[in-house]
Amino acid sequence: MTWKTLPAVLLLLTARPVRAQSLAGQWQGVETDANEKASYWPAELRLQQGQTGRLFGVLYHEVGDDPDVTVTFQVSGTRTAGGLRLEHGRRLNETGQSLFSYWCFGRIAFTYDAAQEKLTGRAAYQPIGDCTTGTFTLYRVVLKSSATVPAGAETILRVSGRNVLWYADAERQRPLATGNTYRTRLAQTTTFYLAQGYYPTSQSALVPITVRVSGPVAAADARPAAVAPLEPAAVTVGPQPAPPLPATVAADAAAALLNATPVVLPTVLFKLGSAELLAEAQPALARLVAELTARPGLRIEVAGYTDRIGEPQKNLVLSRQRAEAVKDRLAAAGVAAERIGTVGYGDTRPLHPSPDARNRRVEVRVLE
């Protein structure tokens, strides 16, 4: 996606799909050009997988020595035996452009390294001006060790990625470690927020990694968790009062331990432009009901958020409606409404670069 000088043209590419591991997710890295050794272009590739198996998303670039010069393209791609073939769509946004500059684009063939979660790409650009080729090196953060660990036991968590930074919170105020491993003891289900220091851009977002615990915590091993607990585990709740919870779920609820630190409920999501909860929200809300039932003196605040799509003022109203929708669902399941406060923050605090459905979320914290 090299920054050059003249208009650019789209070249489409088709490829036969193959069955392979999904490449959906957030990839971060850089493009270089052997013909311009002093130049580099930090890049963010964010992919989702459609029902047909085809990938789609956005590709963002900055000029390495001038981050005010940027471009965002729609992209789509198809898996190949060794990786991915990507094609550019329309330009979504561009900053810092001039009459004498342009971005090259065409097609990119990526090779996928599953061990490192690495994409190595070779771009073939439309021959306009001095556009020829470019080389991509991208990484994504994926949990490589077990997603469930024994409660209270010393554990080494291992992730992929390049120059990884570990945080206990989504605001990056509580750094924990650097590198691809982190040694810890967990007493409860925990979310870590990871970033890559490898050619970060203004679009770089944290990747939440959830690690669950199994078994009871021995008294000698019981200690505060390094970070805030994540969402409770799965049972079903609907608009009617929640059915009696299985004994195992009710017992686990006491271990969830909501606190004053906001807890992201990543499965409590909403339809685009709506306060209607998606079906995936039901298990986490049911577990939240279980914990609130087990702790009758607890009061909570539900905060609603939106993605950065649409007008900020309308997003603020929508975020409040989403918080109220969760409150209504909890109240319908038997939690007293006066125990639940609500607030909306609109699109001011995205966890992921837009557009991303995970920004249409709620967070819950205990009120002092």
N, C-alpha and C positions, 0 to 999 in steps of 0.2 A: 504494500500500500504506500509505496514511496511517494514523497512529496516532490513534485516536479513543476513544469511550466507549460500548460496548454489544456484544453478540455479532455475528458476521458470518456471511454466507451465501454459498455458492458459486453462481456463475452460469456454466453451460457454454456454449461457443460452438463451432460447427463451421464449417469453411470448405473450399472446394474446393482441393486441392493444385495447385501450379504448379511447373514446372521452373525452378529458379533456383539461384544460388550458395548454398552451405550457410551457414547462420548459426550452426552449432555452434561452441562455444568459450566463452571467459570474457569477459563484458561487465561493465564497472564504471562507476558513475556515481551519479545522484541522482534522486529524485523530489521535485517541488515542487507546491504547491497555490496557485493564484492567490488563493484566499480566505483563505489563511494565509501571508502574505508573509514572516513571520519564521521560519517552520518549514521544515525540509527533512529528507529521509530518505535517507542514503547507501544505495546498493543494489549487490548483486552478482547477476548473472544468469548461470548456468552451464548451457549447453545441449549436448545430444548429439542425433545424428540416428539414428533407428531405420531398420530395413530398408525399411519402407514409406514413408520420407521424412518421417514426422511427427517433430517435435522434442519432446524431453522433458528435464527437469532440475529445478533448484531456483532459487528466488528468495529472496534474503536481504535483510533490511532492518535498519537501526539508526535510532534516533531521533537526529537530528543533534546536539542538545545533551545527550543522555543515552545514550551508546553501550552502557550496560548493558541497555537496553530493546531487544530484538531479536525477530525472527520469521523462520522459514524455512518456505517452502511448496514442495510439489511443484508443478510447472507442466508443461503440455504445450501445443504450438502447431502451427500449420500455416502454411506459406508462402503469401503472397498475391502478386499482381503487383508490389506496391510494397514489400513487407516481410514482416510476420509478425503473426498474430493469436494471442494467448496466453491461456490460461485457467488458473485456479488449481485445484490439487487439495487434498489434505489438508495440514493443518499438521503439519510434522515436528518443530518445536521452537519454544519461545517462552521468553524470559526477561524479567523485570521487569514481568510483567503484574500487574494489580490488579483488584479487583471493579468498578471504575468506568472501565475502559479496554478498548479493543479495536482490532483492525486491520481497516480496510476492505479488501474484495477483491471481484473480479468478473471483468472482462475488460480486456485491453489491446490496442490496435491500434498496431503499430509501423510506421514508415516507415524503410527502410534506405537509407543513403547509402554506396555501395560505395567511393567515393574516400576518405572519411574513416573508414570502418569504424565508422559511427555509427548507432545506433538512437534514433529520436525517437518516444516513445510517448504515447498518450492513453488514460488509464484511465477506464472507465465502471464505477463501483462500485454494488453493490446499495444501494438507498436506505434505509439504516438510520441513524438518528441524523442526523448532518450529513455522512455519506459522499456524495459526488457524483462528482467527477473528480479526476484527478491528471495531471501531466506528467512523463514520464521522459526523461532524456538519458543514454545509455550509449555507451561506446566499447570496442573491443577492440584488442589489439596483434596486428598481422599484418605479416610481412615484405613490404615493397612493392618493394624492389630485388631483384636476382637472388640466388637461393639458392646459386649457384656463382660464384666470382670467381677471377681469375688469381692463382696463388701468388706472393706477394711484392710484388704491385703495390699502389699506394695505391688504396684503395677507399672509397667513401662508401656506407655501409649506411643504408637508409631504412625506417622502420616507421610504421604508423599508431598511434593512441592519443593520449591527452591527458596532458600533463605527464609524459612518459616518463622513467624512470630506468633506466640501463644498469648491470648488474653482471657481474663476471667469475665469480661463484660463487653457488651457490644459498643460501648463508648470508648474503648481502648484506654481506660483509666487505670486498669489493674493488670499490668504485664506479668506473665508467669514464667516464660522461658523462651529460648530461641532454638532453632534446629528441628530436626525431623523426629525427635523423641522427647518424651516428657515423663519423668518418674513421679508417681503420685500415689496417694491412697484415697479411695472414694468411699464415702459412707452412704451415698445416695446418687440417683441418676443426675448427671451433670452435663452441662453444655460448655464447651470451650469455643472461643472465637479466634479463628486463625487468619492471618494475612501472609502474603508473600512479599518479601523485600526485593524480589527480582524484577527490576524495571517497573516499579509501581507507577500508576497514573492517577489522575484526579478521579477516575472511574473505578479504581480498585476498591473492592468491598470485602468485608469479612466473610469467612466461610464458617458457619456453625457446625461443630462436630459434637454429637451426643453420645455419651458413654453411659450405659446402664449398669446397675449393680445387681448381683444375685446373692441370696442367702442372707442370714442375719449378721449384724455387726457385733463382734465380741466387745464386751464392756471396755477392755483394755485398748481396743482399737478405735473406739468411738471418738470422733473428733470432728470439728466443723469441716465441711467440705471446702475445697479450694475455691470453688465458684458457686454461683447460685444454682439451685436445682432446676431441672427442666420440667416439661409438661408431664402430668400424670399419665399412667398407662391406660389400656383400653377397656372400656365397657360402653354400653350403648345408652344414650339419652335422647329424648325427643321433646316435642313441645309439651307433652303431658308430664306429670310428676314422674321422676325417675323410678324405675323398678328397684326392688331390693337388690343390693350389690352382693355378688358372691363373697364368701368369707375371705378368700385369698386377696381379693381386690380391696376389701375394707381394711384388712390388716396392713396391706402395703400403703394405704393412704397416709397413715401416720408417719411413714418414712419420707414422704414427699417434702414436708416442711417448707412451705412458702415462707418468705421473709420479706424484709423491707426492700431488698434488691429486686427490681422488676424481673419477672420471669417471662420469657418469650414462649408463647404457645404456638409452635411452628405449624401445627396441623389445624389450627383454628383460623381458617381463611374464608374469604368472601368472593362472591361473583364480582366481576369487573363492573365498577360504577354502581354497586348495590350494597345494601346492608344485609343481604340474604346470605346466611351461613352455608358453606359447602358441607356436603355429607361427611367429609373427612374430619369435621370439627367434633362430631359426636363423641368419639372415645375420650379425647382429652377433656372435654367439658364434663363428662361423666366422672372421670377421676377427680376433677376439681370439686365436683359436688360431694364425692366421697370424703375428700379431705376436709371440706367445710363442715360436713356433718360430724366428722370425728372431732372437730375443734370448734364447738359452738360459740366460743367467745371471740373468734377471729373475725375481723372486718377487713375487707379488701378493696382495692381500687382497680378497676378495669380500664385500661387506656387503649383507645382505638387509633389506627393509623391507615394511611392510604398510600398508593403508589403515586409517582409524579406524572400522572396523566390527567389532563383537564385543568380547570381553574383552581388556584390555591384556596380561594374562599369557599368554593363548593366542596373541595376536598376536606376542609376543616369541618363543615357540617356533616359530611358523610362519615368522617372518622368518629364523631360523637354518636351518630346513629349506630355505628358498628359496636361501640362500647355498650350502648343501650340494648342492642340485640343480644349480646352475651349476657347482660344482666337479666333480661327477660327470660332467657333460656334457663339460667340458674334458678331464678325465682320459680319458674314453672316446675322445676325439679325438686322444689321444697326448701330452698335457701331463702331466708327472710330478706326481703328487698332492702331493708334498712341497713343490712350488713354490707351492701355493695355500693360503692361510689363509682362514678364514671367520669371520664375526661377524654377529649379528642385532641390529637396533635396534627391532624391533617397529613400533608406530605412533607413535613419538616424534618422527619427523622427516618429516612429510608435505611434499611439494613443492607440492601442490595441495589446495584445500579438499575435504574428503570429502563425499560419496563420489566417488572418481575412480580409475579403473583404473591411471592412471599412478603412483599412490603404491605399487602392488604391483610394486616394481622392485628392481634391484640396482645397486650402484655398485662400481667397481673402482679400486684405487690400487696403486701400486708400494710395496712394503715397503722400508724403509731397510736 
